């Protein structure tokens, strides 16, 4: 039991570290898209060009231009210099454009090399084979460290934060894509937290009845399905690369793995044998799959292709079922420990009585 206690403590520390490092970085791991209340929209393109489309992607973190016209178009940078070229030969960036370097991070303190010159002739470098380019544009999202004053005064109301425009040169003509960034209040988190509490109570109560095995196996199966759906939705909602997607989903994938192992143990060896795994699984799922994603239940913009409320319900269930499984595992271990102590006491008393009689 002491060894198990140390193991649980180590898992608790690791899972807490997961939650504290995942929360500011991504929903399910490292390097993904964060839920937010800021919505970026591209509202119009004037004049309209058939085959050219500019849209906001990754919850406003990037803009995307797609060109199916059969000829090149050029996105202009902050100094109206050639920045991106998109056409039938693929996508290119201008290595002499200051925007190329400024847009590599979402901070404004990026160092621009001396060779970058808005007035210099373009020096094109291929960045993609498709007629599509994606870039981080500082004009298309809120750059402040704090919410704007209007939001702080009335966070429950919708606000237009800023407007932006991006110019595209199409065979000598200038096409302007216009959009805005607005604050969209998120839902109340309390109904989702109530769902978590109800889920936890149901698991704990049913685990103390004749339906105990099913009451534990079912939540484990639900956790696997919920986390798999969450990963699928998150992957479909981002344009980031496979490596970044895997990094952003690492904790959810870990939750699926540990829940799968625990489910096998419950079905094959019973609840008592699986109790340590239930304890660890509940801790991992509750923190890594629930607490680390908890901002989703109170943000209006959720990085998923699932309906927003479905994604929020998944986070709530992960938190509640994880807590319930943790409690069930702890109670089973406590019961087993009590039984072992009583058995040991009984054997000790019996042995003493036998020796007394022999004497």
C-alpha positions as CSV (number, residue, x, y, z in Angstrom):
1,X,0.0,0.0,0.0
2,X,2.9,2.4,0.7
3,X,4.3,1.6,-2.7
4,X,0.9,2.2,-4.3
5,X,0.6,5.5,-2.4
6,X,3.9,6.7,-3.7
7,X,2.8,5.7,-7.2
8,X,-0.5,7.6,-6.9
9,X,1.3,10.6,-5.5
10,X,3.7,10.6,-8.5
11,X,0.8,10.3,-10.9
12,X,-1.0,13.1,-9.2
13,X,2.1,15.4,-9.5
14,X,2.5,14.4,-13.2
15,X,-1.1,14.9,-14.0
16,X,-1.2,18.3,-12.2
17,X,1.8,19.3,-14.3
18,X,0.0,18.2,-17.4
19,X,-3.0,20.4,-16.5
20,X,-0.9,23.5,-15.6
21,X,1.3,23.2,-18.7
22,X,-1.6,22.3,-21.1
23,X,-4.0,25.0,-20.0
24,X,-2.0,27.9,-21.4
25,X,-0.7,26.0,-24.4
26,X,-3.5,24.0,-25.9
27,X,-6.6,22.0,-25.2
28,X,-5.1,18.6,-25.2
29,X,-1.4,19.0,-25.1
30,X,1.4,21.2,-26.5
31,X,1.2,23.6,-29.4
32,X,-2.5,23.5,-30.4
33,X,-5.2,26.1,-30.7
34,X,-6.7,27.6,-27.5
35,X,-10.4,28.2,-26.9
36,X,-11.2,31.9,-26.9
37,X,-14.0,34.5,-26.9
38,X,-12.5,36.4,-29.8
39,X,-14.0,35.7,-33.2
40,X,-12.2,36.7,-36.4
41,X,-14.3,37.1,-39.5
42,X,-13.6,37.9,-43.2
43,X,-16.7,39.7,-44.2
44,X,-16.2,40.8,-47.8
45,X,-13.8,40.9,-50.8
46,X,-14.1,43.9,-53.1
47,X,-14.1,43.6,-56.0
48,X,-15.0,40.0,-55.9
49,X,-12.8,37.7,-58.0
50,X,-14.1,34.2,-59.0
51,X,-11.6,31.6,-57.7
52,X,-9.9,33.8,-55.0
53,X,-11.0,33.3,-51.4
54,X,-9.6,34.7,-48.2
55,X,-10.9,33.2,-44.9
56,X,-10.0,33.1,-41.2
57,X,-8.8,29.7,-39.9
58,X,-7.6,28.2,-36.6
59,X,-9.9,30.4,-34.6
60,X,-8.5,33.6,-36.1
61,X,-4.9,32.6,-35.4
62,X,-4.2,32.6,-39.2
63,X,-5.6,33.7,-42.5
64,X,-5.8,31.6,-45.6
65,X,-5.9,32.6,-49.2
66,X,-6.9,30.1,-51.9
67,X,-6.4,30.9,-55.6
68,X,-8.0,28.7,-58.3
69,X,-7.9,31.3,-61.1
70,X,-5.0,29.7,-63.0
71,X,-2.8,32.8,-62.6
72,X,-0.8,34.3,-59.7
73,X,-2.1,36.7,-57.1
74,X,0.1,38.5,-54.6
75,X,-0.8,39.2,-50.9
76,X,0.6,42.6,-49.9
77,X,2.4,43.0,-46.5
78,X,2.1,45.7,-43.9
79,X,4.2,48.1,-46.0
80,X,2.2,47.2,-49.1
81,X,5.2,45.2,-50.4
82,X,4.8,41.8,-52.1
83,X,4.6,39.3,-49.3
84,X,3.0,36.1,-50.6
85,X,2.5,34.8,-54.2
86,X,-0.1,32.1,-54.8
87,X,-0.9,30.5,-58.1
88,X,-0.8,27.4,-60.2
89,X,2.8,26.7,-59.3
90,X,2.1,26.8,-55.6
91,X,2.6,29.2,-52.8
92,X,5.8,31.4,-52.3
93,X,6.9,33.9,-49.7
94,X,9.1,36.9,-50.4
95,X,12.3,36.6,-48.3
96,X,13.0,40.3,-48.7
97,X,9.6,41.2,-47.2
98,X,9.6,42.4,-43.5
99,X,6.2,40.8,-43.1
100,X,7.7,37.4,-43.7
101,X,9.6,37.6,-40.4
102,X,7.1,39.7,-38.4
103,X,4.4,37.1,-39.0
104,X,6.4,34.1,-37.9
105,X,5.2,34.5,-34.3
106,X,2.2,36.1,-32.7
107,X,4.4,38.6,-30.9
108,X,5.4,42.0,-32.2
109,X,9.0,41.8,-30.9
110,X,10.2,39.5,-33.7
111,X,13.6,40.5,-35.0
112,X,13.6,41.5,-38.6
113,X,16.9,40.9,-40.4
114,X,18.7,43.8,-42.1
115,X,18.3,42.2,-45.5
116,X,14.5,42.6,-45.3
117,X,13.6,45.6,-47.4
118,X,10.1,46.6,-48.5
119,X,11.5,48.5,-51.5
120,X,13.7,45.6,-52.7
121,X,12.9,43.3,-55.6
122,X,11.1,40.2,-54.4
123,X,13.1,37.1,-53.6
124,X,10.6,34.2,-53.8
125,X,10.9,31.0,-51.9
126,X,8.4,28.1,-52.3
127,X,6.4,27.2,-49.2
128,X,3.8,24.9,-50.7
129,X,2.8,23.1,-53.9
130,X,-0.9,23.9,-53.7
131,X,-2.4,27.3,-54.6
132,X,-3.1,28.0,-51.0
133,X,-1.1,30.1,-48.4
134,X,-1.7,30.5,-44.7
135,X,-0.2,33.1,-42.5
136,X,-0.4,34.7,-39.1
137,X,-1.7,38.3,-39.6
138,X,-1.4,40.6,-36.6
139,X,-4.2,42.8,-37.9
140,X,-6.7,39.9,-37.7
141,X,-6.7,39.1,-34.0
142,X,-6.5,40.9,-30.6
143,X,-2.9,41.5,-29.8
144,X,-3.4,42.9,-26.3
145,X,-2.2,41.1,-23.2
146,X,-5.4,42.2,-21.4
147,X,-9.0,42.4,-22.7
148,X,-10.0,45.8,-24.2
149,X,-11.7,48.3,-21.9
150,X,-15.2,47.7,-23.5
151,X,-14.9,44.0,-22.7
152,X,-13.7,44.6,-19.2
153,X,-16.7,47.0,-18.6
154,X,-19.3,44.6,-20.1
155,X,-17.9,41.1,-20.5
156,X,-21.3,39.5,-21.0
157,X,-22.1,41.7,-24.1
158,X,-20.9,41.3,-27.7
159,X,-18.3,43.9,-28.8
160,X,-16.6,44.8,-32.1
161,X,-13.0,45.0,-31.1
162,X,-11.3,46.0,-34.4
163,X,-11.6,46.0,-38.1
164,X,-8.9,44.9,-40.6
165,X,-8.2,44.7,-44.3
166,X,-5.8,42.7,-46.4
167,X,-4.9,43.7,-49.9
168,X,-4.3,41.2,-52.7
169,X,-2.9,42.3,-56.1
170,X,-4.6,40.5,-59.0
171,X,-3.0,41.2,-62.4
172,X,-2.6,44.9,-61.5
173,X,-5.9,45.4,-59.7
174,X,-6.1,45.6,-56.0
175,X,-8.6,43.3,-54.2
176,X,-9.4,44.2,-50.6
177,X,-10.5,41.6,-48.1
178,X,-12.2,43.2,-45.1
179,X,-13.1,41.7,-41.8
180,X,-13.4,42.3,-38.1
181,X,-12.5,40.8,-34.7
182,X,-15.3,40.7,-32.2
183,X,-15.8,39.6,-28.6
184,X,-18.4,36.9,-28.3
185,X,-19.2,36.0,-24.6
186,X,-19.0,32.4,-23.7
187,X,-21.6,30.3,-22.0
188,X,-21.9,29.8,-18.2
189,X,-19.7,27.0,-17.0
190,X,-22.0,26.0,-14.2
191,X,-24.3,23.6,-16.1
192,X,-21.3,21.8,-17.5
193,X,-19.7,21.6,-14.0
194,X,-23.1,20.3,-12.7
195,X,-23.0,17.6,-15.4
196,X,-19.5,16.6,-14.2
197,X,-20.7,16.3,-10.6
198,X,-23.7,14.2,-11.6
199,X,-21.6,11.9,-13.7
200,X,-19.2,11.4,-10.8
201,X,-21.9,10.6,-8.3
202,X,-23.6,8.1,-10.6
203,X,-20.4,6.2,-11.1
204,X,-19.6,6.1,-7.4
205,X,-23.2,5.1,-6.4
206,X,-23.6,2.4,-9.0
207,X,-20.2,1.0,-8.2
208,X,-21.5,0.0,-4.8
209,X,-24.4,-2.1,-6.1
210,X,-24.7,-5.4,-7.9
211,X,-24.1,-3.5,-11.1
212,X,-20.6,-2.5,-10.0
213,X,-18.6,-4.2,-12.9
214,X,-20.9,-2.6,-15.5
215,X,-21.0,0.7,-13.7
216,X,-17.2,0.9,-14.0
217,X,-16.7,-0.7,-17.4
218,X,-19.3,1.7,-19.0
219,X,-17.6,4.9,-17.9
220,X,-14.3,3.6,-19.1
221,X,-15.8,2.9,-22.6
222,X,-17.5,6.3,-22.6
223,X,-14.1,8.0,-21.7
224,X,-12.5,6.2,-24.6
225,X,-15.3,7.3,-27.0
226,X,-15.4,10.9,-25.7
227,X,-11.6,11.4,-26.0
228,X,-11.5,9.8,-29.4
229,X,-14.2,12.1,-30.6
230,X,-12.5,15.1,-29.1
231,X,-9.2,14.3,-30.8
232,X,-11.0,13.8,-34.1
233,X,-12.8,17.1,-33.8
234,X,-9.7,19.0,-32.8
235,X,-7.7,17.5,-35.7
236,X,-10.4,18.6,-38.2
237,X,-10.5,22.1,-36.9
238,X,-6.8,23.0,-37.4
239,X,-4.6,23.5,-40.4
240,X,-1.4,22.8,-38.4
241,X,0.9,19.9,-39.3
242,X,0.7,16.3,-38.2
243,X,3.5,16.7,-35.7
244,X,1.8,19.7,-34.0
245,X,-1.5,17.9,-34.0
246,X,0.0,14.9,-32.3
247,X,1.7,17.1,-29.7
248,X,-1.6,18.9,-29.1
249,X,-3.5,15.6,-28.6
250,X,-0.8,13.7,-26.6
251,X,-2.7,13.9,-23.3
252,X,-6.0,12.9,-24.8
253,X,-4.3,9.9,-26.5
254,X,-2.8,9.0,-23.2
255,X,-6.2,9.1,-21.6
256,X,-7.5,6.7,-24.2
257,X,-4.6,4.3,-23.6
258,X,-4.9,4.2,-19.8
259,X,-8.7,3.9,-20.0
260,X,-8.3,1.0,-22.5
261,X,-5.9,-0.9,-20.2
262,X,-8.2,-0.4,-17.2
263,X,-11.2,-1.6,-19.1
264,X,-9.5,-4.8,-20.1
265,X,-8.5,-5.4,-16.5
266,X,-12.0,-4.8,-15.2
267,X,-13.5,-7.2,-17.7
268,X,-10.9,-9.9,-17.3
269,X,-9.8,-9.7,-13.6
270,X,-12.6,-7.9,-11.8
271,X,-12.8,-4.6,-9.9
272,X,-10.6,-5.5,-7.0
273,X,-7.7,-6.5,-9.3
274,X,-8.2,-3.4,-11.4
275,X,-8.6,-1.0,-8.5
276,X,-5.0,0.5,-8.7
277,X,-5.5,1.1,-12.5
278,X,-8.9,2.7,-11.8
279,X,-7.3,5.1,-9.4
280,X,-4.6,6.1,-11.8
281,X,-6.9,6.2,-14.8
282,X,-9.4,8.4,-13.0
283,X,-6.7,10.8,-11.9
284,X,-5.2,11.0,-15.4
285,X,-8.5,11.3,-17.3
286,X,-10.0,13.8,-14.8
287,X,-7.0,16.2,-15.0
288,X,-5.6,15.6,-18.5
289,X,-9.0,15.2,-20.2
290,X,-11.1,17.4,-18.0
291,X,-9.3,20.1,-16.1
292,X,-6.8,20.8,-18.9
293,X,-9.7,21.4,-21.3
294,X,-12.0,23.2,-18.8
295,X,-11.7,26.5,-20.6
296,X,-13.8,25.0,-23.4
297,X,-16.9,25.1,-21.3
298,X,-16.8,28.8,-20.8
299,X,-15.4,30.0,-24.2
300,X,-17.6,30.8,-27.2
301,X,-14.9,29.8,-29.8
302,X,-14.0,26.1,-29.4
303,X,-11.3,24.5,-31.7
304,X,-13.4,21.5,-32.9
305,X,-15.5,20.4,-35.9
306,X,-17.9,18.9,-33.4
307,X,-20.9,21.0,-32.3
308,X,-19.6,23.3,-29.5
309,X,-22.0,21.9,-26.9
310,X,-21.0,18.3,-27.8
311,X,-17.3,19.2,-27.2
312,X,-18.2,20.9,-23.9
313,X,-20.2,17.8,-22.8
314,X,-17.2,15.7,-23.6
315,X,-14.9,17.8,-21.4
316,X,-17.5,17.7,-18.6
317,X,-17.9,13.9,-18.9
318,X,-14.1,13.4,-18.8
319,X,-13.9,15.4,-15.7
320,X,-16.8,13.8,-13.9
321,X,-16.2,10.2,-15.0
322,X,-12.5,10.6,-14.2
323,X,-13.3,11.8,-10.7
324,X,-15.9,9.0,-10.2
325,X,-13.4,6.3,-11.3
326,X,-10.7,7.7,-9.0
327,X,-13.1,7.5,-6.0
328,X,-14.2,4.0,-7.0
329,X,-10.6,2.9,-7.2
330,X,-9.7,4.5,-3.9
331,X,-12.7,2.9,-2.1
332,X,-11.9,-0.6,-3.6
333,X,-8.2,-0.3,-2.5
334,X,-9.3,0.8,1.0
335,X,-11.7,-2.1,1.3
336,X,-9.0,-4.6,0.2
337,X,-6.6,-3.1,2.7
338,X,-9.1,-3.4,5.5
339,X,-9.8,-7.0,4.6
340,X,-6.1,-7.9,4.5
341,X,-5.6,-6.3,7.9
342,X,-8.5,-8.3,9.4
343,X,-7.3,-11.5,7.8
344,X,-3.8,-10.9,9.2
345,X,-5.2,-10.2,12.7
346,X,-7.3,-13.3,12.6
347,X,-4.3,-15.5,11.6
348,X,-2.2,-13.9,14.3
349,X,-4.9,-14.6,17.0
350,X,-5.4,-18.2,15.8
351,X,-1.7,-18.9,15.9
352,X,-1.4,-17.5,19.4
353,X,-4.3,-19.6,20.6
354,X,-2.8,-22.8,19.1
355,X,0.5,-22.2,20.8
356,X,-1.2,-21.6,24.2
357,X,-3.1,-24.8,23.9
358,X,0.1,-26.7,23.0
359,X,1.8,-25.3,26.1
